[in-house]
Amino acid sequence: MIRVNRSDTPCPEELRTEGERDLPRLRSLAAAGVLKSRDFQGNIYGSLAVKTCLWEMQNGKCCYCEREYERKYSDVEHFRPKTEAIREGRVKTLGYWWLAYRFDNLYFGCLVCNRVKGAKFPLVAGSRALAAEEDPRQVQELPLLIDPGFEDPEHHLTFVWIPGRGYEIAPRSGSDRGRRTIEILELDRDDLFELRRAYYLRHLQPLLERLAKARQRNDEEALAEIRREARALQSAESPFALLARVALQDLWP
C-alpha cells in the first residue's frame, strides 16, 4: 500500500448530484433504524464514471494490495463502510451511510481485498466514532485501518527479508496501525505473497544483480540506467511499488 494522490481527481459531477438527491431517503431509513445494504444505489457510487476516475487515480491498482486489476472486474470500495461498521471485539454499529456517495470515501479495490475487509472498521482505543453526518475531514476519528488517500502508508508499512522465503510485508517500526492494517486486509495472505515473489524475481532481483555487477566495474553509465529503471519501478504507476521502494533502496546509499 502506498499513498494515493487524490488531489488531481475531482469528484464526478453525477456522483455529487445523484448522491445529494438520494441522501434524504437514506437519512429517513437510518433514522427509522431500518437501513439495509440493498437500500444504497450501487449505480450511483459504482457508475462507470466513478469507476473510471478511481481506476485512473490509482493507476489501475488496488488501493490496498497494489496488484493491477482490470477496471471491469473492480469493486468500488467504501473506506468507511456504509451499512454497518464492525469494531473491536466484533461489535457491530451503524455504518457511515451519509458517506456512501462521498467521493473522498471511495476507492478502487480488488475483489479479494474488498471481500476480506468487508465492514471491518475498528478504531484506535480512545478515538470517538463519528456521529451521523459528521465530516471525517473536519472531526477527528482515528481508524486502525490506514486511509491511503489522506495519510502515508509508508509511515506504518514496510517489507522485511526472510531468509529462504523472500520479502514479507510487516509493520514499520512496530506500528500498531500497520500491524492491524495487515490483519484487517490480510495483506500477508498466500496469494499476495506469491504474486509479490513472482514480481520480485522477474523485475527486482535482476536489477539488483545488474547493480552489483555495475558497481564492481565502476560503470557509471550502467549505474545511471539502473537507477532510471528503479525509479520507474518505485513510482506510483507501478504495481507493488512499496515492495520495490524497500527492495531497491540500496540504489541510493
C-alpha positions as CSV (number, residue, x, y, z in Angstrom):
1,M,0.0,0.0,0.0
2,I,1.3,3.5,-0.9
3,R,-0.2,7.0,-0.8
4,V,-3.0,7.6,-3.3
5,N,-2.9,11.1,-4.8
6,R,-6.5,12.3,-4.7
7,S,-5.7,16.0,-5.3
8,D,-5.8,15.8,-9.1
9,T,-9.0,13.8,-9.4
10,P,-12.2,15.8,-8.9
11,C,-15.5,14.2,-7.9
12,P,-17.6,13.1,-10.9
13,E,-20.5,15.6,-11.1
14,E,-23.1,12.8,-11.5
15,L,-21.9,11.2,-8.2
16,R,-22.3,14.6,-6.4
17,T,-25.7,15.4,-7.8
18,E,-27.3,11.9,-7.7
19,G,-25.8,11.3,-4.3
20,E,-27.2,14.5,-2.8
21,R,-30.6,13.6,-4.3
22,D,-30.7,10.2,-2.7
23,L,-29.3,11.2,0.7
24,P,-32.6,12.3,2.3
25,R,-34.1,8.9,1.6
26,L,-31.1,7.2,3.3
27,R,-31.4,9.7,6.2
28,S,-35.1,8.7,6.8
29,L,-34.3,4.9,6.7
30,A,-31.4,5.4,9.1
31,A,-33.5,7.4,11.5
32,A,-36.1,4.7,11.4
33,G,-33.5,2.0,12.1
34,V,-34.4,0.0,9.0
35,L,-31.5,0.9,6.7
36,K,-30.2,-2.2,4.8
37,S,-27.4,-2.7,2.3
38,R,-29.9,-3.1,-0.5
39,D,-31.1,0.5,0.1
40,F,-28.0,2.0,-1.3
41,Q,-27.9,2.7,-5.0
42,G,-24.9,1.0,-6.4
43,N,-25.5,2.5,-9.8
44,I,-24.6,5.9,-8.2
45,Y,-21.3,5.1,-6.4
46,G,-20.5,2.3,-8.8
47,S,-21.2,4.1,-12.1
48,L,-18.7,3.8,-15.0
49,A,-17.7,7.4,-14.5
50,V,-16.8,6.8,-10.8
51,K,-15.0,3.5,-11.6
52,T,-13.0,5.2,-14.3
53,C,-12.0,8.1,-12.1
54,L,-10.9,5.7,-9.3
55,W,-9.1,3.3,-11.6
56,E,-7.1,6.2,-13.2
57,M,-6.5,7.9,-9.9
58,Q,-5.0,4.6,-8.5
59,N,-3.1,3.8,-11.7
60,G,-5.1,0.6,-12.3
61,K,-4.1,-0.8,-8.9
62,C,-6.0,-1.9,-5.8
63,C,-5.7,0.8,-3.2
64,Y,-4.7,-1.8,-0.6
65,C,-2.6,-4.6,-2.1
66,E,-1.3,-2.7,-5.1
67,R,-2.0,-5.5,-7.6
68,E,-3.0,-4.5,-11.0
69,Y,-6.6,-5.2,-11.9
70,E,-8.9,-4.7,-14.8
71,R,-11.4,-2.0,-14.3
72,K,-14.4,-4.1,-15.3
73,Y,-13.6,-6.5,-12.5
74,S,-13.1,-3.8,-9.9
75,D,-15.2,-3.2,-6.8
76,V,-15.9,0.3,-5.6
77,E,-14.7,0.2,-2.0
78,H,-16.2,2.3,0.8
79,F,-13.3,3.1,3.2
80,R,-15.8,3.8,5.9
81,P,-18.4,1.1,5.4
82,K,-21.8,2.3,4.5
83,T,-24.3,-0.1,6.1
84,E,-22.6,-1.3,9.3
85,A,-19.2,-1.0,10.9
86,I,-17.6,-3.9,12.8
87,R,-15.5,-2.6,15.7
88,E,-13.0,-4.2,18.1
89,G,-14.4,-7.4,19.6
90,R,-16.7,-7.8,16.5
91,V,-19.1,-5.2,17.9
92,K,-21.4,-4.0,15.2
93,T,-22.6,-0.4,14.9
94,L,-24.5,1.5,12.2
95,G,-22.3,2.3,9.3
96,Y,-21.4,5.6,7.7
97,W,-24.4,5.9,5.5
98,W,-24.0,9.6,4.9
99,L,-20.7,8.9,3.2
100,A,-22.0,6.3,0.8
101,Y,-21.8,8.8,-2.1
102,R,-18.9,10.9,-0.9
103,F,-16.1,10.6,-3.5
104,D,-13.4,11.0,-0.8
105,N,-14.7,7.8,0.9
106,L,-14.5,5.8,-2.3
107,Y,-11.6,3.7,-3.7
108,F,-11.0,1.1,-6.3
109,G,-10.3,-2.2,-4.5
110,C,-9.6,-5.7,-6.0
111,L,-12.3,-8.3,-5.4
112,V,-10.2,-10.1,-2.7
113,C,-9.3,-7.1,-0.6
114,N,-12.8,-5.8,-0.7
115,R,-14.3,-9.1,0.4
116,V,-11.7,-9.6,3.1
117,K,-12.2,-6.1,4.6
118,G,-15.9,-6.2,4.4
119,A,-17.4,-4.0,7.1
120,K,-14.4,-4.2,9.5
121,F,-13.6,-0.8,10.7
122,P,-12.1,-0.8,14.3
123,L,-10.9,2.4,15.8
124,V,-7.8,3.3,17.8
125,A,-8.5,2.9,21.6
126,G,-9.9,6.2,22.9
127,S,-11.0,7.5,19.4
128,R,-14.6,8.6,19.2
129,A,-16.6,7.3,16.3
130,L,-18.2,9.9,14.0
131,A,-21.7,10.8,14.8
132,A,-24.3,10.7,12.0
133,E,-23.5,13.2,9.2
134,E,-20.2,14.4,10.8
135,D,-17.5,15.1,8.3
136,P,-14.3,12.9,8.7
137,R,-12.3,15.8,7.3
138,Q,-13.5,18.1,10.0
139,V,-14.0,15.8,13.0
140,Q,-11.1,13.6,14.0
141,E,-11.8,9.9,14.1
142,L,-8.8,7.6,14.1
143,P,-9.3,4.2,12.5
144,L,-6.8,1.4,12.8
145,L,-7.0,0.9,9.1
146,I,-4.7,3.2,7.2
147,D,-6.5,5.6,4.7
148,P,-4.1,5.7,1.7
149,G,-5.7,8.9,0.3
150,F,-5.2,11.0,3.4
151,E,-2.1,9.6,5.1
152,D,1.1,8.0,4.0
153,P,1.0,4.2,4.5
154,E,4.8,4.1,4.3
155,H,4.9,5.5,7.8
156,H,3.3,2.3,9.0
157,L,4.1,-0.5,6.5
158,T,7.3,-1.9,5.1
159,F,8.8,-5.2,3.8
160,V,11.3,-7.4,5.6
161,W,13.6,-10.0,4.1
162,I,13.0,-13.5,5.4
163,P,15.9,-15.9,4.5
164,G,14.8,-18.8,2.4
165,R,11.4,-17.2,1.7
166,G,11.8,-13.6,0.5
167,Y,10.2,-10.3,1.3
168,E,7.2,-10.3,3.6
169,I,5.0,-7.3,4.5
170,A,5.4,-6.1,8.1
171,P,4.6,-3.1,10.3
172,R,7.2,-0.4,10.1
173,S,9.0,0.4,13.4
174,G,6.4,-1.7,15.3
175,S,3.5,0.4,14.1
176,D,0.3,-0.9,15.7
177,R,-1.8,0.6,12.9
178,G,0.5,-1.0,10.4
179,R,0.1,-4.4,12.1
180,R,-3.7,-4.1,12.3
181,T,-4.0,-2.9,8.7
182,I,-2.1,-6.1,7.6
183,E,-4.5,-8.1,9.8
184,I,-7.7,-6.4,8.6
185,L,-6.9,-6.7,4.9
186,E,-4.9,-10.0,5.2
187,L,-2.1,-8.3,3.3
188,D,0.1,-11.2,4.2
189,R,-2.2,-13.8,2.6
190,D,-0.5,-16.5,0.5
191,D,-1.9,-15.4,-2.9
192,L,-0.4,-11.9,-2.4
193,F,2.9,-13.4,-1.2
194,E,3.2,-15.4,-4.4
195,L,2.3,-12.5,-6.6
196,R,4.9,-10.3,-4.9
197,R,7.5,-13.0,-5.0
198,A,7.0,-13.5,-8.8
199,Y,7.2,-9.8,-9.3
200,Y,10.4,-9.6,-7.3
201,L,12.0,-12.5,-9.2
202,R,11.0,-11.1,-12.6
203,H,11.7,-7.4,-12.1
204,L,13.6,-6.5,-8.9
205,Q,16.2,-9.3,-8.4
206,P,17.6,-8.9,-12.0
207,L,18.0,-5.2,-11.4
208,L,19.8,-5.8,-8.2
209,E,22.1,-8.3,-9.9
210,R,22.9,-5.8,-12.6
211,L,23.6,-3.2,-9.9
212,A,26.1,-5.5,-8.2
213,K,28.0,-6.1,-11.5
214,A,27.9,-2.4,-12.4
215,R,29.4,-1.4,-9.1
216,Q,32.1,-4.0,-9.5
217,R,33.0,-2.4,-12.8
218,N,32.5,1.1,-11.5
219,D,30.3,1.6,-14.6
220,E,28.7,5.0,-14.0
221,E,26.7,4.8,-17.2
222,A,25.2,1.5,-16.3
223,L,24.5,2.7,-12.8
224,A,22.6,5.7,-14.1
225,E,20.5,3.5,-16.3
226,I,19.8,1.1,-13.5
227,R,18.7,4.0,-11.3
228,R,16.3,5.3,-14.0
229,E,14.7,1.8,-14.2
230,A,14.5,1.6,-10.4
231,R,12.7,5.0,-10.2
232,A,10.1,3.7,-12.7
233,L,9.5,0.5,-10.6
234,Q,9.2,2.6,-7.5
235,S,6.8,5.0,-8.9
236,A,3.1,5.1,-8.0
237,E,2.2,3.9,-11.6
238,S,3.9,0.5,-11.0
239,P,2.4,-2.5,-9.2
240,F,3.9,-3.4,-5.8
241,A,5.6,0.0,-5.6
242,L,6.1,-0.3,-1.8
243,L,8.0,-3.6,-2.3
244,A,10.1,-2.0,-5.0
245,R,10.9,1.0,-2.8
246,V,12.1,-1.3,0.0
247,A,14.0,-3.8,-2.2
248,L,15.7,-1.1,-4.3
249,Q,16.6,1.3,-1.6
250,D,20.2,0.2,-1.8
251,L,20.5,2.0,-5.1
252,W,20.7,5.3,-3.2
253,P,23.1,4.6,-0.4
